[in-house]
Amino acid sequence: MKKKDKENRTIVKSIHPFFLLLIAPLLYSFSGFQEDTVTSIDNSPLEISVTLRINKIYNINSVNETYQIDGYLLYSWIDTDVHFKPKDSLKESMIYENARASELMQNELWIPAFELINVQGSEETPNTRIEIYSDGKIEYEQRFFGTFSSDMDYVKFPFDSQRYLVEIEPFSYSNRHIIFKNPKLFLADDTDDYLGEDWELTGSDVSLTTKKYKYMDADVNSEKNSYSRVIFEVKAKRLSGYYQWQVLFPLLIIIMASFSIFWIKEFSSQIGVGFTLMLTVVAFNFYSASILPKLSYNTFIEYVIIVGYIFIFLGILAVIINHRINGVEEEKNGIKLQKYFRYGFPLVYAIIMIILYIKLIM
């Protein structure tokens, strides 16, 4: 038994060097690919160009400040470790889709992870494509659907304009390793229904910036904390026709109608009309609260409602004071105060509304 074990060890010793000799080129090429890839990233930042094509922005939710985007993302860069010589039977590139692309990423090809910063939850990527060119150029493309969010400014609502953003960063690699360059944004050719019926497309913009994360390292200025970020921006203006005729116009009519109490002689009727119109304006306030998020500031439509509250309240207070001063002798005294209220209230209200429009909208 011992003699047989000794013979086996002798065979292993004789085969082992031969076996290593056979697999050495494979091990060397594999380790060289990994080492060269990491080295190229560490020595100088890898420049990655990114292109976004947006097919449509839809389901815009003003309350949640969210919107959904259907589009394509294309990343491209040069990796000299994956170049090849095209044969007569091959084209200048090789294409891998979906399952084959995933298998290639897991086993052979280095693809960095990219993060959509302002996406809510996980985006859907029904299709993925990797195209490798003979000169080492790699194109990594994704079709995606996602719900995004960004800070919206509602001060001018319903005459507001908004920006719909898509912000992208490398997930793991800081500026020492990866930087974005030459970002491009393309929009669908048919823009009539691009943002739905409530919005009008006014423009687009692309910018590159560096995001510094203080919690990554004690040194805020360290390159380890700095990440390249590209920001795609679609600008749109709200089509305010619905709100003008269905909300603002009836609201202004109600407030102007509240001034009719100065033309009514009976005190009880004046009070009744005033409080009824006050409750009507309250209903408009509930409506505005249902179509906007809870904001730390007032919007234009809320200013209109607040001013309406104030003038209806002052109107009720004015008829009470007038009734208190004149009393039962009201008819004999000719309702002197109400003569001033009849014209003074509408005039002051009109001036305030003009000032609000100039300050907030223009």
Secondary structure, DSSP 8 states (H G I E B T S, - for coil): -HHHHHHHHHHHHHHHHHHHHHHHHHHHHHHHHHHHHHHHHHHS-EEEEEEEEEEEEEEEETTTTEEEEEEEEEEEEE-GGG-----TTS-SEEEEEHHHHHHHHHHT-----EEETTEEEEEEEEEEEEEEETTSEEEEEEEEEEEEE-----TTTTS-EEEEEEEEEESS--TTTEEEEEEEEEE-S--TTSS-TTEEEEEEEEEEEEEE-GGG-S-TT-GGGEEEEEEEEEEEEE--HHHIIIIIHHHHHHHHHHGGGGG---HHHHHHHHHHHHHHHHHHHHHHHHHS---SS--HHHHHHHHHHHHHHHHHHHHHHHHHHHGGGHHHHT-HHHHHHHHHHHHHHHHHHHHHHHHHT-
